[in-house]
């Protein structure tokens, strides 16, 4: 009789234990994913024109960001020195990637490193990146997508790059 009781109890408890295990896996993974996402942060996106010979600038709320890329001609397949100055915002992380405007080519983003010893209200971030050669369009318009994370928000600044020196007199910053 005891053997039958334990068999019935096992048949009853096994599905309950499996269900509890599945619920634990499901809700545990959701909690882990939530902690890694930017769900709780506001997101802002800004688009700005950028003549690489003059530098790029965009306003971000109470702050601003200035981006310089050298060489300004933005040669493909060569290292590009990236310099981003962030004013009026406390950036925790700054990264950048180059994407094609008319043909998204999802190149790998690269982190910019914070440099010490800059002005009191301005943070300097630097790094090295490159633009891959596009075999289908020699005149590809490139966008420098700069992503900046603060404690409260995530800012995406899209700079449409114009590497033509002849256009260096025409600079306009779009809202």
Number of C-alpha atoms within 10 A of each C-alpha: 6 7 8 9 10 11 12 11 11 11 11 11 12 11 11 11 11 11 11 12 11 12 12 12 10 11 11 11 11 11 10 10 11 11 10 8 9 13 11 10 14 12 13 14 13 16 16 21 21 27 27 24 22 18 18 22 23 22 18 19 10 8 14 15 21 15 21 21 24 16 15 19 16 21 15 13 12 14 15 20 16 18 19 24 18 23 20 16 19 16 19 11 16 22 19 24 19 25 23 17 15 11 13 11 13 10 14 12 15 16 18 22 16 17 10 9 8 11 10 8 11 17 20 19 21 18 18 17 20 19 19 14 13 14 7 8 10 9 7 15 15 22 23 21 19 24 20 22 19 15 12 12 16 20 20 20 23 24 25 22 24 21 21 13 13 10 13 15 10 10 16 12 13 13 11
